[in-house]
Amino acid sequence: QPVNVPGTPLVDEPDCAPMQAPTLTPTYHIEFACGTASHARSKLARDPQAHVIGIDIRRDWHKQVYDFIPPEHHGRFTYVHMDLTDMTIAKMAKLARDTWGIRLRQLTTCHYSPPCETYSDAHHGRSPHRVGLHPRPGPEGLKARQHDALNGVMLNTLRELSRTNQHTIISIEQPVCSFRHMPFTLKL
């Protein structure tokens, strides 16, 4: 097992973080736009009572996402194929109830990994998707408009969750880029 020494890259690796103290109380986590399920892996590895729903739009992702999760955690992970562009608190509550039989107020954490491609500053002011914060007109800006719509819905839903579930920890992954200046982000 790797040694977790401050100042080494392992400190930032969720799978290498020390295990939490054992608890008998189940914890419940949702990872939106889960990709390779880094949030899920961290929760499952650190807490033997953790249960995670990973949601992603990729239809064929069900089998591949389990390749990233150690087999001993598969029984506590549920993959859901879903388009998040119409996610609501009611849909989130139904998902938690149907999957775990819990009320949304029992949700421990909620993590969202928004698409970052159209918000990147790596284009050095020459984004193929945007002019400043605004999507380019026509087909060049289509992906930016789609990302803005998705993120507007998801951040609104997460904002609503924060108002009704004050004990749920909500995290949103996003590198430093124009995402932080977008209207849907500033409303947080």
N, C-alpha and C positions, 0 to 999 in steps of 0.2 A: 504494500500500500504506500502511495506517495506521502512524503512528509510535507505538511502544510506550513511552510516557513514564511512569515511576513516579508514582503519585498520580492517574493518569487512569483512567477506567473501562475502557480497553482492556487494562490489565494483567490484569484478571480474565476477559477474553474468551479462551477457549482457542484459537479460530481465529486470533487476532491475536498469539499468543505466537510468539517466534522459533523458526525451524526448528531441530531438533536436528542435530548434526553427522552428515553422511551415514555410513551403516554398510552393510556388505554382508550383515550377518546379519539375517534376517527377525525381526520381533517379532510376537507374537501376543497379542491382546486380546479379552476377552469383555465385553460390556456387557449386563447383565441389566435388564429392564424399560426398554429403550432409549428409548422415546418418540421424541423428535426427534434422537436419536443424538449428543448433545453430546460425550460421551466419545469416541465413534468418530470424529467430525469432527476433534477435537483430535489424536488419534493419527495419523490419516491425513494431516492437513495438515502435521504436524511431522516425520513420519518416512516417507520414501519406501519403506521396507521393511516398514511396518506392515500387518498383516492383522487385520481385526476381524469378529467375529460379534456382531450385534445381535439380542437376543431380546426379544420382546414378545408379550403375549397377544392383542393385537388382530389378528383374523383378516384383516381387509381392509387392514392397515397396510403390507403388502409394497411396494406401489407408492408410497404417500405418503412413507415414510421415505427413499426414494431422492431425493425432492425436496429434502431437507435436506442431502444430501451432494453436493458438487461432482462433476460427471460424470467428471472425470479420476480420481476415487477409487473409482468404482463397482466396478471389477474386483477391488478389495482388500477389499470389504465384502460380507458375507453376512448376509442377514436370515433369521431362523428364527422361525416362529410356534410358540410353546410356552407352556403353562401352567406357571408356576414353582412351583406348590404342591406338586409332588412331585419337585423338583430334588434330585439326589444327586451325590456325587463321581463315582460310576460313570457317571451320565448325562452329567456334564460332560466326563469323560474320553472317552466315546464320541463326543461332539459334536466335541471337538478332533481326535480320531483320524479320524473320518469326513470332517470338513471340510478339515483341513490335513495329515493324516497324521503328527501329532506326538503325543508323550506329554504328559500334563498338566503334568509338571514343566518343560516348555518354555514354558508360558504366562507371558507378561511381566506383564500386568495383568489385573485382574478388577474391574469396577465395577458396583455395584448402585444403582439409583434406586428405593427403596421408595415405595409410595404414602404420601402424607403427610396426606391430607384428614382422616382420623379421629384424627390425633395433634395437629392444629393447636391452638395457643393463641389463635388469632384470634377465637375465640368468647367470650373473656373470661369463662371459667368456666361457660358455658352451652352446652357442646357438644351437638349433636343426636345424637352417636354414643356418647358416654361419660359416665360419672359418675366423675370422677377418672381413674384409669388403666383402669377396668373398663368393658367394653362395656355399654351400656344393655340391659335385658332386652327380649325380643320383637323385632319387626321393626326398631325404631329402632336397635338395636345390631348388626344383621346385618352391615353393611359393616365395622364395627370388629372383629367376630369373624373375618371373612374376612381382613382385613388382618393381624390378629394371627397367624392360622394361616400365612399366606404368609410373613410376616417371620420367624416362628419357624423355618420350614423353611429359608429362604434364609440367615439369619444362622448357623444351625447348620451348613449346608453350607459357608459361607464360613469359619467357624471351623475346620472340619475341613480345608479347603483350606490354611489358614494353618499348620496343624500338619504337613502333608505336603509343602507347597511353600513353603519358607521364602524363596525368591527371587522369588516372585510378589508384586507389589504389589497389595494389595486396598484398594479405597476404597468407602465407602458414603455416598451423598449424603443428607443430611437436615438441614433447617433446625432451629434450636434450638426444641424443643417437647417434648411429653411422650414422644416416641419415645426420647429418651435415658434415660428412667426405666423403660422397659418391661423385664420380666424377660429377654426374649431379647437385648436390647441389653446389659444389665448382665452377662450371661455372657461377653461378649467380653472 
